[in-house]
Amino acid sequence: MAVEGRDSSRAITLGGGTIAVAGLAAAVTLNARAFTLFDWEITACGAIVLCFAALYALPIRGLRLRRTGQSAEAVFLDVAVAAPLFVLGGSVGIVAAALAYALGFGAAATIARGNAPTNIERHGVLRVLATLAFLPLAQELDFVRTLPQLQSTAIYALALALVVGTFFLLVSAPVAAASYRLSISRIWERALSDPRTWIVGSGNVVWALVVADTITRQHYYVAMVMWLPVIVSSFLLRIIDDQHAELHRLRLVRDAVQAMLGERDPLPQINAILATLRVPSQDETVTVFAAAGARTDTWRTVTTLGPTLSSAGDEARRRILVRLKFSGQPSTTLKDDYYIVYAFAARLDADIHGALVVHRRTDRALSNEQVSQFTNAAAELAPLLRDMRAIAATQSAATIDALTSLYNRASTLERLQLMLDDTSIADTGAVLLLDIDHFKTINDELGHAAGDECLKRISQIIRTTVRGGDTAGRIGGEEFLVVMPGASRDIAHTVAERLRLAVALGGMRYASGEPVTTSIGVATAMAGDTTEMILARADRGLYEAKRQGRNRIVEEQETA
């Protein structure tokens, strides 16, 4: 579980941190007198640069998109800062690098306060310990400086690349795997397949050589200035990475929304989004809701992970969503005889865009850390749900008539064409062309507001009267079209009669007090029909219904 992994990570950090602090304190005490003023200055400068490198660490992409709380591993621009400090000579250089790591990563952890994309404390502890491990080799490392420059540079570069690779493969990756219950091979694979690992690693080694050479030549302050590109590079690379992650998120949202609007299964895309947040345990059900309207009973279930809820769980969910919406709090809790239910608001500013609801079937409540995880997950879901709602609204605006909430003309005719494309001898179809009788008199005598209400009411009647697979749309001012795939002539007439009666008995009246009625033209599809042909037959049937006195149904069967 993610929580167990985080506990392991904390234990590793605390245990290793205790050893690192004790070892560093002893090393600084023993070597403090050997430090010159410049040594202290360049160590302090290195700590500042390392702080930025830690704050803007690059999460390995394959692990970032599958993270549990924090990234399991990250790529840092720290080698170009710490490695050159070794050339200060002997134990001083090693202690300076370890101290810079401790101060830099410690400051970064304090500034980030858990909001960094990686576990800064763990990375800092491992780096301090790895650096102090070189103290027994202080004399051998110092010996390299006495060699000719070309030979010394080659050995330095080779050793540096070897140390960096060994540290990642045999120290950082195994500790990350133990901390987050991940496979070591998976971490190796994801890191080595990320091109930035090679680019950043190579760049670190090259730049470390340049800075080290500058320090060797005693151009101390020039070396400090040469660390500025590390800060700029880390900042720019992090911006690029954040934009890449945002584009990935938007693609997932787009695919999920298109799947939902296309009545396809959105779970693969939505679950991919959830995988970047937190994976639920076996004894809990996690449900994501998108706010489809002001009332919580209209909210749409985006996805559910975990066992199916009972009726008691559904009722608890309804109650807690209402409580969450009006509480104004980031989360709320509800407990009954069957569940402990938590609801976390997906809010942006003051607007609530949905919720993340957790049902647990045991008496074991969520820990504070788990609550924090879910709260953060809901916060990350908020822009996703907002985008889904915005995309759905945009696509709806392109397909739905704003006044009646039925399909608009273009969408209705598109579905008519799909029906005709699928029509065969054994699988027919039909259309109903419905027009409100004397609609102009409603607008002229009762006003346009009354006319709009009449259109809305008749749209509701059509929506609740047609069959489940039929498409109803408004194609003109007071004209409606019902596309009926697979409907026979008898079925079309039955539905048309039901519609005619429902409108006549719907309670709408003209200024004279007479009930509002409709005329309906019916046309059944035939092989080879185009949209123009079938609509022309339906229109002739509608015209004949009007001519015969209105409030009736007529089918025109002859082709034009």
N, C-alpha and C positions, 0 to 999 in steps of 0.2 A: 504494500500500500504506500501511497505517497507520503502519508504522515509518518509511517515507520521510517521511510527513507530520510525524511527531514530530521527525525530524531537521531538517526545514525550520523547524518551530516553534522548536527550540533555536537554530538559526542566527539566526533573526529576533530572538529574545530576547537572545542574546549580543551580536550586532552593535548592535542598538538600545540595549541596556542600557549598552554601552560609551560610546556617544554621549550617552545620557541622564545617566550619572554624571559624565562630563566637563563637559557643559553645566551641570548643576546645581551642580557644585563651583565652576565659574567664576562663576555667577550669585550663589551664596551669598557667595562671597568679595567680589564687587563691591558687594553690597547689605547686607552684615552690619551695617555701622555705622548704616544707616538703620532697623534693626529696634529697636523698643522692647521693654521687658520683656514687655508684654502681647502684642506680636506673636509673640514666642517661645512664650509660654504658649498662645495660641490655636492656633498651628501644631502644638504638641505634642498639644494636646487633639484637634485635627482628625485628626492621624495615628492616634491611638488609635481614634477612631470609624471611620476608613477601614479600619483593620485588621479590625474586626468586619464592616464592609460587604463586604470581600473574602472573609473566611472563610465568611460565610453568603450568598454570591452565589446568585442564582436561576438555575439552568440553564434555557435556553429549552427548553420541553418537547419540541418536535418534534426538537430536536437531542440532548437528553439520552437519549431512547429509541433514538437511532441513533448513539450516541457511539462513538468509537474511542479508547479509553484515557481521554481527558478530553473534556469538553464543548467544542464548537467555539466557543461564545459564551455569554455569560451576561448577566443583568440585574443591575446593581449599584445600591445606594442611596448612591452617592458624590457625586452632583451637589449634593445639599443640604448637603454638608460642604465640598467644594472651592470651589464657586462663590461662597459668601459671603466667602471669604477674599480674593477679588479687590477687595472694597470697602475693604480696608486701605489701598489707594491706590497707584498707580504700580507701579514694579517690585517693591516690597515685597509687595504682594498677590499678584502672579503667582509670585514666588519662594516665598512662603509656601505657596501651593496646590501647587506642584511638589514642595516639600520634604515636605509632609504626605502627598502621594501616594507619594513614594519611601519614606518611613519606614513608613507604614501598610501598603502592599502588600508591602514587604520583610519586615516582621514577620509578616504573614499567611502569606507563602510559607514562612518558616522554621518557623512553628508547624504548618502543614498538612503539610509534607514530602511533597508529591505526592499527598496523600489528598483534596485539595479537588476539587469537581466541575468546576472549570475551571482553566485555566492562569493562575494568579495572576501569575506573573512577567511573562508577555507582556502581560497587561492593565495591570499597573503601569508597564511600560516605555512602552507606547503613551500612557498618560495623562500621564506626566511629559514626554514629548516634545511632546505636543499642548499642554500647559500652557506650556512654555517657548517655544513658537512665538508666544505672545502678547507676549513681551517687546518686540519692535519697536513694538507698538501700545500701550505702557504709557501714554503721554500721552493718546492718544485715549480710552482706557478711563477714565482719571481725569477726563476732561472731562465724562463723563456725570453724575458726582456733583454738578456745579455746576448742573444743570438743575433745574426745579421737581420736587417729589417724584413727582407723578402721571406726568409725562412721563418722568422718569428710570426709574420702576418699569416703565412700559410698554415702554420701549426695552430695559431689562434683561431683562424676561421674554421678549420677542421674540428678542433676541440669544441668550439662554441656550437656548431651545428650538431655535433654528437651529443653534447650535454642537453641541448634543447629537445632533441628527439627522444633521448633516453628519459628525460624528466616527464615528458608528456605520456610516452608509451608505458613506462613502468611505475610512475608515481601518480601523476594527475588523473589519468584515465581510470586506473584501478580504484583510487579513492572516490572518484565520481561515481563509478559503477556501484561501489558499496554504499555510497550515500543515497543514491536514487534508485537502487534495485534495477539497474540496467545492465545489459550484457557489455562486457569490456570490448568484445569484438564489434558490437554495434557502435560504440563510441569511436573506436579506431576507424571503422569503416566510414562513419559520417564525417569525422574530422578530416581524414585523408582524401575523401571525395569532394570536400569543399575546396574549390580553387583558392579561396582566400587564405586558407591555412598555408599553402605553399607560397603565395605572394607575400603575405605578411611575414612569414618565417624567413624567407630569403631576404626581404627588405630589411628586417631586423638585423640579420647577420651582417649585411653589407654596411648598414649605417653604423652598427656597433664598431666595425673595423675603422670607419672614417673617424668617429668620435674618439675612439681609443688612441688612434694615431695622433690626433690633435692634442690629447692630454699628454701623451708621451713626449711631444715636442714642447710641452709646458705652455701651450696656448690655452690656458685654463678657462678664461672667460669666453673665448671663442667656442670652446667645447660646450659651455652652458647654453650659449645662443643656438648652437647646432641642435639642441634638444627641442627647440620650439617647433620644428616640423613634426615631431612626434605628437605633440598636443594637437596641432592642426589636423594631422592625418587621422588621428583617432576620432576627432570630432566629425570630420567629413565622412569617414568610413561608417561611423555609427548612423549618421543621417541617411546615407545611402541604404544601409541595412534596414533601418526603420521604414523607409519608403518601400523597399522590397517586401517586407513583411506586411505592410498595409495593402500593397497591390495584391498579394496573395490572399489576404483576408477579403478584399473586395471581390476577387474572383470567386471565392467560396460563397460569399453572400449572393452574388449574381446567379451562380449556378443553383443555389438553394431556392432562391425566389423564382427563377424560371421553372424549376422542377415543381414547385408548389402551384404556380399559376397554370402549368401545363398538366396538372393532376397526375404528376409522376412522383415517385418516392423521393423526398428531399433528404432522407436520412444520411446517405453517404456524405453529402456536402455539409450538412449541419453537424454530424458527428465529427467530421474533420475539424470544424470550428471548435467544438467542445473539447476535442483532444488537445487543443492548445491551452486549455484552461485547467481542467481537473477531471480525472477519471473517478467515478463513484465506486464505493465499496459494494460488496455483495449484499449487505443488509439494508441498502437504501435505494430509493427510486428518485431520480433527478429528472425534473420536468422543466422545460423552458417554454415560457409563454410570451407571445408578442401582443402588445396592446393594439387591438383592432378598433377600439372605440372607447368612449368615456366609461362605459359599464364593463365591469370585470367579467360578466357572463358572456360578453362578446369577444373576449380575448381568445386568440387562436393558439392552439398547442403546436409549437414548432417541432419539438421532438421529446421523447421520453427514453431515458436509459434506466434499466433495472426492471425488477418484477412488476407485473401489472397490479394496479391498485384495486382494492375492494370498493364497494359502494361507500363504506365508511371513510375510506381514504379520499374518494371523490368529494364527499361532503366537507371533509376537513379542508381540502384544497380550496373549495369555493369560499368557505368562511375566512380562511387566512388571506386569500387574495383581496377580499373586501377590506379586511383589517389593515393589510399592508398599504393599499392605495390611499386610505384616508388617515393613516397614522403619520405620514410624513417622515418616518424613520427608515434607515437603510435596511433594517431587517425586523422580523417579528417571529414569535414562536407560539405554537398551539399544541397542547397535549390532550389526548383523550385516552380511552381504554385500549385503543388499537395502535395508535401511531404517536410519535413525536414529529411534528411538522414544522419546518423552518421555511420562511419565505424571504428572499433577498431581492430588493428592488433594483431593476436595471434603469437607473436614472441618469439623465444628463441635465445638469443644472436643476431646475425644479420640475422638469417634465419626466414622467415615467413612461418608458417605452416597452415595458414588459417586466417579467419576474423570473427568477430561478427558484423553484420550490423543491425542497428535499423532504421526503418521507422516510422515516427510520422505523423499523419494525421491532426494535428492541428498546429496553429501558435505558440504554446507554446513550446519553446525550452527546451532541457534538462538543468537542473540546474548543477552547478559545482559538486555538490555531486553525482548526477546521472551519470554524465560523469565519475567521479572517480569510481563509482560502476561498470560501464560497462568496463572501462579500466582494473580494477582488474579482472573482469570476463573473459575478453579476455586473460589476462595473465595466468589465471588458466586453460583456455581452451587449451593453446599452447601445454603443454605436452600431453594432451589427443589427440589432433589432430596429433601430432608427432607420438604417439604410434599407433594410428589408421592407419596412413600412413605406418609405419614400419611393422605392422602386416599384412596389406593388401599386401605390397610388398613381405613379406616372404611367405605368402600363394600363391601369384601369381607366385613366383619363383618355387613353388612346382607343379603348374598346367599349367603354360604358357611356351611355347617355346620362348626362349630369342630372337632368330633371327627373327622369323615371327610374333610373338605376337599372334599366334593361340594356342589352347590347345596342350599340349605335348602328347606323346603316352599314358602314363598311364592315364591321365585324359580323353582322347578321348575314350579309351577302357572301362573306367569306365562308361562313358555315354552310350556307346554301350550296355554294360551289363544291365544298367537300362532300356534301350529301349526294350531289349529282355525280361526282366522280366515282362514288362507291355504289351507285345504283345499278342493279342488274334485274333480270326478269324475275328472279325469285325474291329479290330484296328491293321493294319499292320504297317510296317516300312521298311526302305531300307537303304543301304549304298552305297556310291560312293567311289571307290578307284582310286585316280588320280595320275598319274606319268608323270613327264616332259620328253618328248621325247628327246633322244640324249643329256641328261644333261651333261654327261661326256665331250662331245666336247666343251661345253661352258667353263668349268673349264680349259680344256687343251689348248684351242685356244685363249680364251679371258681373262683367269685368274680367280682366286677364288673370287676376289672382284665382278666381273661381275656375277659369279654364285650366290653369296649372294644377289645381287640386283635383280636377276631374281626370286629367292625364295621369296624375300620380295614383289615384284610386283605381283606375282601369288597369294600370300597369301592375298593381298589386294583385288584382283579380286574375290577370293573365298569368302572372308568375305562379300563383297557387293553383291554377286550374289545368295548365298544360301538363303533359307527362314529364317524368323525371329526365329523360334524355332529349327533350325538345329544347330548341333555342328560340327565345322570344326577344324581339328587338323593335325599337322605334325607328322607322325608316323615313318618316316625314312628320309634318306638323301634328296631325292627329291620326296618323296611319301606323299600324303595327303589323309586323310579319312574324309568323310562327313557323319555324322550320322543323319538320317532323320526320327524322330519318326512320326508314323501315315501316312507316305507317301505311296501311292500306286505305282504300277509299272509304270504307265503312268507319274505320277508326278516326280518320280525319273529320268526317261528318259528325261523329259522336262528340269529339272534343270541341268542334266548332259550335255545336248546339249547346254544349255545357257552358262555353264561353258566352254565347249570346244571352242565355238565361241568367247567368251570374251577373252580367253587366246590367241587364234590365231590372234585376232585383237587388242591385247593389246600393240603393238608397240615394243615388244621384238624380237630381231633377233639373229640368229647364225652368226658365222664369215663369212659364205657364203652369208649372206644377206637375207636368207630365214626366215620367221617368226617362232618363237618358238611355238611349239604345245604340246598338251598333249594327252595321251591315258587314257580312263576311263573304269573301270570295275564296273558293276552294279550288286547288289544282293538284292533281296527283302527277308524280314524276313519271316520265316515259324514257325509254332508252334513246340516247342521242339528244336529250334536252340540254339546252343551255340555260343559264340563269335568266336571260332575257325572254326566252320562250316560255318557261314555266311562270315567270312573273306576269307576262302578258296574258296568259290564260287566267291567272288568279285575278288580275285587274279587270278583265272582261266580266268575270263572274261577279266581282264587287260592283261594277257599273250596272249590271243587270239587277242585282239585289237592290240597288238604289232606285232604279227605274220602276221596279215592281212595288215600291212602297216603303222600303227600308225595314230595318229590324228583321232581317231574314238572311238565309244562307243560300248561295247559288254556286254551282260548279260549272265551269266552262270546260268542256272536254275536247272541243275541236281545236286543232292546231291552227296557227295563224297562216 
